[in-house]
Amino acid sequence: MQDFIEKHTSKITGKIACFDRILFKGHLPISWSENMQRFLMAQGLLIKDFKSFVTKHSERIKQHAKAMAEDAHRPYIHINGQIRKEHIARQIAERDNITDGLICVLSAVESCQSFKLAYGNNRPQLINARRKCLCLYFYLFDRQFGFMHVRLPTWFPFTVQIYINGHEWLAGKLDRHHIAHKKIENGFVWIEDPDRAQRFSDNFVKKNWPRIFQAMAKRFNPLLNDLLKSMNYYWVIDQAEFATDIMFTDRASLKPLYKELLKHATLTFSAEDVLTFLGRKLHGCFKGEVLNDYKKRWPGARVKHRMKENGIKMYDKHGSVLRIETVINRPYEFKVRRRGQRKGQEVTGWFPMAKGVANLYRYAEVSLAANNRYLDALAAVDDPAKAQRHLNDLGRRVQRSGRSYRGLNPFAKLDRQLFLSVLKGQHAIMGFRNQDIRGELFAHSKDPAICRRQSSRVSRLLKLLHVHKLIAKIPRSRRWRVTSLGHAIMSIFIQLHQQTFNNLAVI
């Protein structure tokens, strides 16, 4: 993202990259029906006793939650309908001036993963199923993690969900180290020492999460202290948001630039670009949707790019913070280096990334790389006055080493296709070669003579871009890369063409 920072350095006060919302889930060994049946047998119970057994312990958990609320002099509230529980909890905390400990306990009947009896030709058995049961939400201000909640269904297998916000954790860390900052909701608009804050953020992934979460689960689920004492949760990352925030001096510094960034991201970024931001390549075996979504929201707008269940989005926080945020719901689309089996042998290599909490560090690496690539692409959006001067020069002929080269025309079909080809997101990581551009501009041919003519023509076109300083050679290779000037100029050319013809279509 260094190009973006350098271009707008006079307007930027700092940057911070850290996790935003993270949902962790804990699964007990009895989360699978076969294990639950064995557990019932170990208790001397039959399958038909399942309902009475779980009802008894469900009531015990409910009464434990009410007792916790009463001991802390906090409310226990049952909720009906679609109501934002976090909003209620924050209102209660503000009303009662709660800054530490339990805020409230909210209960609601919701769907959760459980079991049901299945009857057939053989004896009845338990199978996994979605069931509705009473779910408890414990909202609290934790001394380490700040505002958070724990969701606990009151039916077996008690799959617990823990919500943590990385910005809340970092704010507490800065307070304890006496680093001045200004935070609004879940975003920093100013930090006295951004570099030190970033070092704190980098250490977030190094915590012993299983030990921390197991202790939390025991606090809210009394069965873990006796009936389920021998069991430990297996913790996974259900959803993770990782944000890179660029803090501007004020709203006036970001507002005009943000409009151009939205326009650039909406009109220019293609499906290939989105895949490249997320470290993937578009190929014939790719199955899934890649979507761009622009949406107005108060007080501004945001653009979101989605690849299957993962995505990356851009929006402004409180008018003075530019946020690029990667959201990972399905980590198996990414790779992690670990020990694994290949062809019957155990090797160290790159394998699909699982949801296990041990991979939280890799979530951060993947997301940070995606955010940086996105900001690198946004570096093309430059000062309009500066870009205008280069646009005027680009249409003129250029003299290099005694040879004359023509100017470039954004409305000429070949030049426009050439710009689109070299700007494709799939070239952002490794650059591009003659044959990559040839495949974009010309129909495939098996005739060697035609291939040589096409290759020669592409070489001349790449030389043309080179003398106009839009692309540069990657040393010791046959690959080219787009320069910062090239990103800015060619993107503006494409936008001009699209806007012109869109206006003509409307007329």
N, C-alpha and C positions, 0 to 999 in steps of 0.2 A: 504493500500500500504506500510505499515511500514516495512514488511519483505523485500520488494524490495529495499527500501531506505537503510535499515541497511546493506544489502549485498554489496551495491555499494557506501556506504557513502563516501569513500575516493575519489571517482571520481565526486561526486555531489556537486554543489554549492548552490542548492536550488530548490524549486518546487513552482508552482503557478497553481491554478485551477480557471478558469473563463470562461465566455461565449466568444465565438469567433464570428462567423457570426450569426446574428439574423435578420429574416425578419418578420416585423409586418405588418398587414393589417387592414385597417379601413373600416367598412361597415356602410353606412347610412341606415336609416329606409326604404328608397325608393329602396333598393337593391332587393326587391321582387316585382314581376310584379303587384300584387294586390295593393300594397302600391303606386307604381308608377302611376297606373291608378287613384287612389284617389287623388294623388298630382296634376295630370293634371286637374281633375275635379275642384279641389280647385282653380286652376288658371283660370278657365272658359274656358278650352280648351277641344277639342274632341280628341279621339284616333287618328283620321286621321291627327291631327295637330302635332303629336309627332315628326316627322322628322324635320319639319321646326323649331320647338321649340328647339330641342337639337342642331341643326346646328347653330342656333343663339348664344347659350350660349357656344358652343364649340369654336367658333371663339373668343368669349370674353376671354376665358381662355388662348387661344393661344396668343392673343395680350398682355394679362397681363404678361405672361412669357417673351415675347420679351421686354416689358417695364422694367421688373425686371433686365434682362441682360444688357439692355442699361444703366439704372441708375447706375448699379454697374460697368459699363465699362468692362463687361465680354462677351464672345462670345455666340451666339445662333447658334447651328449647327444642321442641319438635316442630319440624317444618313440613308443610304440605305445598305441593306445586313447584313450579320452576322459579326458584329464587336464588340469586347469587349469594352463596353462603359466605364467601370471603367479604362481600360488601357488608353483610350483617355483622360479622366478627369485627371488622375495622370500625364500624359505627359504635359497637359496644366498647371497644378498647378506647376510642376517643371520648366517649361519654363518661366512662368510669376512670379515665386517666391511667390505664393499665400499660405499663412499660416492661413488666417482667412477670413470667409465670403464665398460668392458665388464664385465657381470656373468657372462653365459654365452651360448652359442649352442645353441639347441634346434632339432632337425629333426624333421619329421613328414611322412608322406605324406597329402596333403590335396587336395581338389578346388580347381581354379583355372581361370581363363579362359585358354584356349590355342587350338590349332588341330588339325584332323584332315584327313586326305586323304579326299576324296570322289570316287568313281568313277561315271562315267555314260557316256552315248553319246559325249560329247566327251572330250578329254584330261582327266586327273585335275586337281583343283584343291583349294586349301586353303579350308576354311570354319571360321568361329569355332565353338568347342565347349567344353564343360566337360570337363576332363581331370584325372586324378589324377597328381600329381608330387610330388617332394620339395620341401617348403617350409621355408625357414630363418627362424628367429626370433632376432633379435639384441636381447637385453635389456641395457639400460645405464642408468647414471646420468649424464645429460647435465648439464653445468655450467649450462646455461640453462633446460632444461625438466624437470630432475629425472628421476624414474623414467619410462622410456618403452620402446617397442620398435619395431623395423622388421621387417616380414614381407616376405620376398623369395622368390617361387617360382623354381625353377631352370630352368623352361621358358619359351621365348618365349611372349608378348611381355614378360615380366618386369614385370607390373603390381605395383608396390610399394605396401605399406600402412604408414602411420606412425601410431602411437598416441601421443597426448599428453594429459596431464591438466592442465587449467587450474589446479586447486588446487595441484598439485605445482610448476608454474611460479611461481605467486604466492607460495608458501612460500619458494622460493629468492630471489625478489625482496625479500621482507620481511627475510630474513636478511642480504642484501647491504646493506640500508639500516638495519640494526640496529633494526628494529621488532619488539618482543617479541610473541609469539603462541604459542598452543597448538593444535597440529594432531594429530588422531587419524585415521589412514588418509587418506581424501580429503576431510576436512572440518575446518574451523576451529571450535573451541569457544570461543575467546577471541582477540581481537586488540587490541593496545594502542591503535592509532590506526585505527579502521575507515574513516574518511573518506579518509585517505591511501592505505590499502590499496585502496579502491574506485577511486581515480584511477589506481593502477597497473593494476588489472584492466581499466579502460576502454581502456588503451593496448595491450592484448594483440592486438587485431585489426589494429593498424597496422603489424605487422611485414611484411617482404618475404619472404613465405612461399615463393614459387617459388625464390628464391635459396637460402634456408636448406635446403629439402628437396632441391634438386638436388645440393647439396654432400653431404648425407647419403647420397643414393642412390649417388653416385660412390664414397663410402667403402666401401660394402658390395657393389657390383656392379662388378667389374673390367672388364666389357665396355664400360662407359661411358667408359673411358679410352682405348680403341682401336677396337674393332669398331663400337661405337655412339656414337663420339665426337661425331658431327655432330647427334645427337638430344638433345632436351630433353623432359622429362616435362611433361604437362599435368596440373595438380594440381586435384583436386576434394575436396569435403567429403562423405564417404560417410555419416557419422553424427555428429551433434553433440548434446550434452547441455549445457543452460545452467541453472545452479542459482541460486536466491535463498535464502540461508541467514539465518534469524533466530536469533541466538544468545541463549539465555536464561541467567539467572544460575546455575541448577542444574537437576537433573532434577525436583525437587519442584515447581518453578515451571511446567514444561511438561507434566508427566504428566496432571494433571486436565484441563487445557485441550485437550491433544491428543486425549483421548477424545471430547470434545465436537466438535472439528473433524472427526474421522473420521465421527462420526455425522451431522453436518451435511452433509458432502460426499457421503456415501453416500445419504442419504435425500432431500436437497433438490435437488442438481444434476441437471439434465435434459440431454438431448441438445442442446437449444438453448443451455444454459449452456456446455457443453463447446465448442461451435462458437464462441460469443462469446469465451471465454477465448483461443481461438486466432485471433481476428480474422476469423471467418467468420460467415455467416448461413445459417440453414436455409431452403432454397427448393426448389421442385418439381424443379429440374434437378440437385439434389445427388445424387450417386451414391457410395455407400460406407457403411461401418458406423461408428457412433458408439457406443462401449461404455464402461460404468463397471465397474471391476473392483476388488473389495475382497479383500485377501489378508493373512492373518496370517503373520508372519515373525519370526524371532528378531532382536531381543528384543521386538518390538512388532508393528505392523501398518502397512500402507500402502494407499492408494487410488490407482488409476490410471484415467485417462480417455483413451480412444484415439479419434482421428479418422483413419480409414484407417491409414496407416503412421506418423502423427505422434501425439504424445500429451503429456499433462501429468500429473504424479504428485505426491503429497504423502507424505512419511514423516519420521520423526524419526531424527536421526543421534546415536548415543551418548546418547540420552535427554535431551539439553539443547539440541539444534539442530533447529529446524523447517525442513525443506527443501521448497521448491516447485521442481520441475524440469521444464522443457520439453524434449522429445526430438524432433528433426527428422530423419527419414529420407527424406522426400519433400518437398523444398523447393518444388516446382512448385505446391503448394497455396497458396503465399504470393506476394506481389508485391514487386517492387523497382523503383525509379525509375531508368530508363536510356534510352539511345537505342535505337530499334527501328523496325521497318517496320509501317506501318498503311495499308492501301489503296494500297500501292505507293509511299508517301512515308515518308521517314525523319523520325521525330518523337521528342520526349522525353516519356515517359509511364510509366505503371505496367504492367509486364509480369511474367509468371510468373518466379519466382526460380529460376535454374539452380544447379547444384552447384559451379560454379567457385569457387576459393578466394578470388577477389576479392570474393565476396559474404559473406565471413565477418562483416563489420560488420553486414550486414543480418540474418544469423542471430541476432546478439546483440540487435538492436533488436526483432525479432519475438518472441524468447523472453522478453526482459525485460518487454515489454508484456503477454505472456500471463501471466507469473508475477505481475505487479502486479494484473491483473484478477482473478486467482484469489484473491490476498490481500485485495483489496477485497471480494470476495464472502464471504470468511471473517470479515471484520470484523463480520458479523452475529452471530457467536458472542461473547456478552458475559458479564459476571458474572451468574450465575444469580439471585442475590439482587436485583440491580438490575432485571433483566428481569421478575422476579416482581412487583415493585411496579407496573410499567407494565401488566402483564397484568391486574392487579386493577382498574386505572383504566379500561382499555379497554372493559370491559363496562358502564360507567356512562354515562348520558346526559350530553351536553356542551352548555353554553350559549355561543353565539357571536352577537354583534350582535343580541341580542334573540330569537334563534331557538334552538330546541332540536333536538339531533341525537341519534339513538339510539346505544346502545352496539353493539359488534361481537361476534359470536358465532362462534368458530372451527368449531363443529359445524353451523352453518347452511350449507346447500349453496351459496347465492349468495355469502355472505361468503368461504367457502373458495375458490370458483372465482375470485372477485375477487382474493384474495391471490395465487393461483397465476398469474393473468394478469399482474399488475403485476410479479411477481418473475421473470418469464421472462428468461433470459439475453440474448435478442435485444434487450431494452430497455436493457441495461446501458451501452451506448455513447452512444446518441442520445436516450435517454428514450422515452416513449410518448405517443400521442395518444388522443383519444376514440375514433376509429375503430379503433385497434389493439385496445383493450379490448372494443369492441363486437363485433368479429369473433370474439373468444374466448368471450364470454358468450352470444351470441345467434346463431341460425341466420341465414344470409345471406338477405336479401330484396331484391327489386327494386321493391317498393312504396314510393314516396316517403313516404307517411304513416307506414308502419310504421318506416321508417328514422329519421324524425324522432322518433318516440316512443322508439325504442331509444336514440338519441343523447341525448335529454333524460334518460332513466333513468341512462345511464352518467355524465352530467354530475353528477347528484345523488350517485351512488355515489363518484365521485372527490372531490366536495366533502366527503363523509362521511369519507373517508380523510384529506383535508386538515385538517379540524378536529381530527382525532385525531393530527395531526402525523406521519402515516405516509408521506405524499408531499408534495412541494413543487413549485411551479411553476418552470420554467426561464425566466429573464427574457427578455423580448422574443421569446417564441415561444408556440406552443400546445401545447407538450410539458410533460410532468411527469417527475419523477424520484423514485425511492424514497429516503427519508432513511435515515440510519444507524439511527435508532430503528425505522423501518419494516422495514428488513432484519432486525433482531433480533427484533422482535415477531411479524411475519408468518411468519418461518421457524419460530419456536417453535410458533406455532399449527398450522402444517402438520405439524410433527413430532409434536405431541400427538395430532393426529387420526390420523396413520398408526400410531403406537405403540398407541393405544387400540384401533383396529380390528384390528390385527395380533394383539393379545392376545386379543381376543374370538374371532378366527378359530381361534386355538390352542385356546381353551377349548371 
